[in-house]
Amino acid sequence: MRIVHTHFANFIAGVTQAASGYNWTVTIAAEPSGQRVTEALTRLVDERKADGFILLCTLTHDRRVEALKTAGVPFTMFGRTEEASRCAW
């Protein structure tokens, strides 16, 4: 389990370092899976608190991907889905 935590910490460090080069701010938020996740994503976009997302631990059929595609919000995935068209991973 320690390797996973180290890998995730290194991933987050790289993302935040790259973002700071563009004067962007990275916010990390976690929500339980299911409908609450898509509601949280929609709320963050509607309130102009997020311009894009990095989706971690993607599922084969991921509600977040469909919600963001439908909303036209930029995102990238750390993982793959069954339907990967119009997705960066």
N, C-alpha and C positions, 0 to 999 in steps of 0.2 A: 504494500500500500504506500509506503514511503516514496517509491519511485514515481507513482502517479502524482502525488502531492508536489514533488520536486519539478516534475515536467509541467504541471499546471502553473506553478509559481514562475518558472522560466518563461512560459508562454505569456502570462500576464505582464511580466517585466518587459518583454520584447514589445508587446502591443503598446504599453504606456510610453515606452521610450520612443518608439516610432511616431506615436501620436503627438508627443510633445514637440517633435521637430516641425510639426505643422501648426503649433499653438492650439491643438485640440485637447479637450479634456475627456478622459475615459472615466465612465461611471460603471461600476459593477453592481448589478442587481440580480437577485435570485427570487424566483417565484416557484411555487409548487407546479407540477405539470398539469396539463389539462386546460380547461377553459380559462382559468385564472391567468395563465401565461399570456394567451392572446389578448385578453382584456388589459393586462398590464402593458403590453407592447403598444396597443392602440392608444391607451391613455398617455404614455410617454410621448408618442408622436403628436397626438392632439394638443397636448400641453406645451409642445415645442421644447421638450426636455431631452430629446434624442433626435439626431439626424440620421442615424444608421445603427446597425447592430452586428455583433459577432455572436452567432448562435453556437453554444457549446453542446456537446453530447446530443447531436441530432439523431432523430429516430427515422426509421424507414419511411413512415408516414407521419410527418411532423406538422402539426397545426400551425406552429410559428412560421414556418416557411410559406405556407399557403396564405396566411394572414398578411405577411409582409409583401408577398408578391401582389396580392389583391390591392393593397394600399399603395403600392408603388414606392415602398421605402427601401433604400439600399441596405443590403446585408451580405455577410459572408458566413460560411459555415465551417466549424471545426468538426468535421465529420461529413458524411454523405447521406443523401436520402435516395429513395427508389426513383423518384422523378427529379433529376438533377438539371433539367433544362432551365435556362435563365438563372442559374445559381453558380456562385463561386465557392469553391471549397479548397 
